[in-house]
Amino acid sequence: MILGKLIGNIWATRKSEELNGLKFMLAEEICENRKGKRLVVVDIIGAGIGDRVIITMGSSAREMLGRENVPVDAIIVGIIDEDCEIK
């Protein structure tokens, strides 16, 4: 899983049929080792710009949609309310 911050919306007027009805957003990774890397994510939980989110990728992302054939590689699975320190 990846931690990210949503920085924008993405609109696609022409896309694969399997992507119809999905909300696309631009996320920036916030973990130290990949900080600043951007990726397109699908939002199925109603997150908004500025939210810090948990992102899953690959087959786990497609499983969240319940469709194996959809061409999606990253999906938001949670909104981070607050950070915690692990000691």
NORQUI-V95763 format. One record per residue. N is the residue number from 1. PSI is psi in radians with two decimals (none if undefined). Layout:
# NORQUI-V95763
[[N & PSI] [N & PSI]]
This chain:
# NORQUI-V95763
[[1 & 2.71] [2 & 2.49] [3 & 2.36] [4 & 2.96] [5 & 2.30] [6 & 2.23] [7 & -0.04] [8 & 2.92] [9 & 2.71] [10 & 2.29] [11 & 2.39] [12 & 1.99] [13 & -0.47] [14 & 2.16] [15 & 2.98] [16 & 2.49] [17 & -0.64] [18 & -0.29] [19 & -0.10] [20 & 2.36] [21 & -0.08] [22 & 2.51] [23 & 2.13] [24 & 2.45] [25 & 2.77] [26 & 2.18] [27 & 2.58] [28 & 2.22] [29 & 2.50] [30 & 0.06] [31 & 2.60] [32 & -0.82] [33 & -0.31] [34 & 0.37] [35 & 2.30] [36 & -0.26] [37 & 2.38] [38 & 2.58] [39 & 2.69] [40 & 2.26] [41 & 2.68] [42 & 2.32] [43 & 2.03] [44 & 0.05] [45 & 0.04] [46 & 0.57] [47 & 2.84] [48 & 2.94] [49 & 2.34] [50 & -0.32] [51 & 2.48] [52 & 2.31] [53 & 2.84] [54 & 2.25] [55 & 2.39] [56 & 2.68] [57 & 2.91] [58 & -2.52] [59 & -0.49] [60 & -0.64] [61 & -0.80] [62 & -0.61] [63 & -0.63] [64 & -0.52] [65 & -0.24] [66 & 0.29] [67 & 2.16] [68 & -0.41] [69 & -0.11] [70 & 2.32] [71 & 1.19] [72 & 2.38] [73 & -0.27] [74 & 2.36] [75 & 2.53] [76 & 2.22] [77 & -0.08] [78 & 2.68] [79 & 2.27] [80 & 2.06] [81 & -0.80] [82 & 2.66] [83 & 2.72] [84 & 2.64] [85 & 2.28] [86 & 2.20] [87 & none]]
